[in-house]
Amino acid sequence: MKRVTINAYQVGLVFKRGVYKRMLTEGKHWLTFSEDVVYHDKFQIFNPAQELNIYLQDAALAEALQVIEVKDNEIALQYENGLLKKVLAPGRYAYWKSLIEYKFVHADISKIEITEDLNKATLQSKLMAPYVFSYTVESYEQALLFVDGKYVQTLHGGTYLWWKTNMMISVRKADTRQVQLEINGQEILTKDKAGLRINAWVQYRVTDIIKALLENKDCERQLYIMVQLALREYISALSFDELLEKKDSISLHVDVAALGVEVSAIGVRDIILPGEMKDIMNQVLVAEKKAQANIIMRREETASTRSLLNTAKLMEDNPMLFKLKEMEYVEKIAEKIDSISVSGNGVLIDQLRQIFVTQK
């Protein structure tokens, strides 16, 4: 005989030639030499060396164990004293009944919807990462949920959680804010056959995500082509001069309802002329400026002539005014002369006197 001791919070399982015989609890026990004991910690999971059903035939051992069965397409969340400690895959598990309070929450993962009473913090923990699919839709976005390639529902702003299953989950989303699409380098002929390069833009936003993503392929590319064609049609109906006048007030009608978008504005940023057209426009501009300069010069000349005519009429009616004007010009001439030498007979003196002396 041999004596063994089972400590507190331990269990001893007795085997005889590899066959389970009985369970030993806390205390001292006698065994035959052909018997062996295997010690188990009651705070650890029970991992049997043989099939669990063999041990469960012992009523005492079955009473000391808490057996958990996790079915196919299931998982079980293991809580110890209220804290999540482990996630159990399909199988059978045995735990010793001890001071630890075990709680198990079963979840059906054969579907994608999470219907179990589990909070978001638990579902987003690291332990749940292999089993939970998470997707975030921003507040300015909308998204479409597809399961195995089939549309299921429209998602609005928020974080969504689904079980990871053998079904394929995919999400397509769209930004619902206003977006500006550039339409650059469009080579277009005007009504008067002027070849131009146009840079335009269009502002739009997605209003119906199902039409934009589900019913249309690459709606932005389709919008680009629709605006491009409308722009070509509009400009080809205008002459070059008309286009320059209406550049800042271009109004295009584009029916985009089928695309699930709403166009708020369309405009032309640049009108680029080819080299020859630039030379012609420069010549026209120079000619216009010259014509404007000539008009201004003619206007000034006309005003000056009119002023001279009015002055002449006044001097004709007033001899004194004529004499003052005459003296004004003599004074201006005298300012430019340093000295005057006069020689001659009395006739010259009389002539000067006639200039400077007013005749009565």
Residue pairs with C-beta under 8 A, 6 or more apart in sequence:
1 30
1 31
1 32
1 33
2 30
2 31
2 32
2 33
3 28
3 29
3 30
3 31
4 12
4 24
4 28
4 29
4 30
4 31
4 37
5 27
5 28
5 29
6 12
6 24
6 25
6 26
6 27
6 28
6 29
6 39
7 26
8 26
9 26
9 41
9 42
9 43
9 98
9 99
10 26
10 39
10 40
10 41
10 42
11 23
11 24
11 25
11 39
11 40
11 42
11 64
11 96
12 23
12 24
12 25
12 29
12 37
12 38
12 39
12 40
13 20
13 22
13 23
13 24
13 37
13 38
13 40
13 55
13 61
14 20
14 21
14 22
14 23
14 24
14 31
14 35
14 36
14 37
15 21
15 35
15 36
15 37
15 38
16 32
16 34
16 35
16 36
17 34
20 50
20 54
20 55
20 58
21 35
22 58
22 60
23 58
23 60
23 61
23 64
24 37
29 37
31 37
38 49
40 46
40 96
41 96
42 96
42 97
42 98
43 96
43 98
43 99
43 100
44 96
45 93
45 94
45 95
46 65
46 94
46 95
46 96
48 54
48 55
48 94
52 67
52 92
52 94
55 61
55 62
55 65
56 62
56 65
56 67
64 96
64 97
65 94
65 95
65 96
65 97
66 94
66 95
66 96
66 97
66 102
67 92
67 93
67 94
68 76
68 88
68 92
68 93
68 94
68 95
68 104
69 92
69 93
70 76
70 88
70 89
70 90
70 91
70 92
70 93
70 106
71 90
72 90
73 90
73 108
73 109
73 110
73 165
74 90
74 106
74 107
74 108
74 109
74 110
75 87
75 88
75 89
75 90
75 106
75 107
75 109
75 131
76 87
76 88
76 93
76 104
76 105
76 106
76 107
77 84
77 86
77 87
77 88
77 104
77 105
77 107
77 118
77 122
78 84
78 85
78 86
78 87
78 88
78 102
78 103
78 104
79 85
79 102
79 103
79 104
79 105
80 100
80 101
80 102
81 100
81 101
82 101
82 103
84 122
84 125
84 127
86 127
87 127
87 128
87 130
87 131
88 104
95 102
105 116
105 117
105 118
106 116
107 114
107 116
107 118
107 131
107 163
108 115
108 116
109 131
109 163
109 164
109 165
110 165
111 163
111 165
112 133
112 147
112 162
112 163
112 165
112 167
112 169
113 162
113 163
114 123
114 132
114 161
114 162
114 163
120 159
120 161
122 128
123 132
123 134
123 161
124 132
124 134
124 161
130 164
131 163
131 164
132 161
132 162
132 163
132 164
133 161
133 162
133 163
133 164
133 169
134 159
134 160
134 161
135 143
135 155
135 159
135 160
135 162
135 171
136 158
136 159
136 160
137 143
137 155
137 156
137 157
137 158
137 159
137 160
137 171
137 173
138 157
139 157
140 157
140 175
140 176
140 177
141 157
141 173
141 174
141 175
141 176
142 154
142 155
142 156
142 173
142 174
142 176
142 206
142 209
143 154
143 155
143 171
143 172
143 173
143 174
143 209
144 151
144 153
144 154
144 155
144 171
144 172
144 173
144 209
144 210
144 213
144 214
145 151
145 152
145 153
145 154
145 155
145 160
145 169
145 170
145 171
146 152
146 169
146 170
146 171
146 172
147 167
147 168
147 169
148 167
148 168
149 168
149 170
151 214
154 209
154 210
155 171
155 173
162 169
172 213
174 206
174 209
174 212
174 213
175 206
176 205
176 206
176 207
176 209
177 205
178 203
178 204
178 205
178 264
179 203
179 204
179 205
180 201
180 202
180 203
181 201
181 202
181 203
181 204
181 220
181 223
181 224
181 227
182 199
182 200
182 201
183 199
183 200
183 201
183 202
183 224
183 227
183 228
183 231
184 199
184 200
185 197
185 199
186 197
186 198
186 199
186 200
186 228
186 231
186 232
187 195
187 196
187 197
187 198
188 195
188 196
188 197
188 198
188 231
188 232
188 235
188 236
189 195
189 196
189 236
190 196
190 235
190 236
190 238
190 239
190 240
190 243
191 236
191 237
191 238
191 239
191 242
192 239
192 240
194 239
194 240
194 277
195 274
195 277
196 235
196 240
196 243
196 271
196 272
196 273
196 274
196 277
197 270
197 271
197 272
197 274
198 231
198 235
198 268
198 270
198 271
198 272
199 268
199 269
199 270
199 272
200 227
200 231
200 266
200 267
200 268
200 269
201 266
201 267
201 269
202 223
202 227
202 263
202 265
202 266
202 267
203 263
203 264
203 265
203 266
204 223
204 256
204 261
204 262
204 263
204 264
205 261
205 262
205 264
206 212
206 219
206 260
206 261
207 260
207 261
207 262
208 260
208 261
209 260
210 260
211 219
211 258
211 259
211 260
212 219
212 259
212 260
212 261
213 219
213 260
215 258
215 260
216 222
216 258
216 259
216 260
219 259
219 260
219 261
222 259
223 254
223 256
223 259
223 261
223 263
226 254
226 255
226 256
226 259
227 252
227 254
227 263
227 266
230 252
230 253
230 254
230 266
231 252
231 266
231 268
234 250
234 252
235 243
238 246
243 271
244 271
247 268
247 271
248 267
250 266
250 267
250 268
251 266
252 266
254 263
254 266
256 262
256 263
273 281
311 325
314 321
315 321
315 322
315 325
316 322
320 358
323 358
326 355
327 356
330 355
330 356
342 348
342 349
342 352
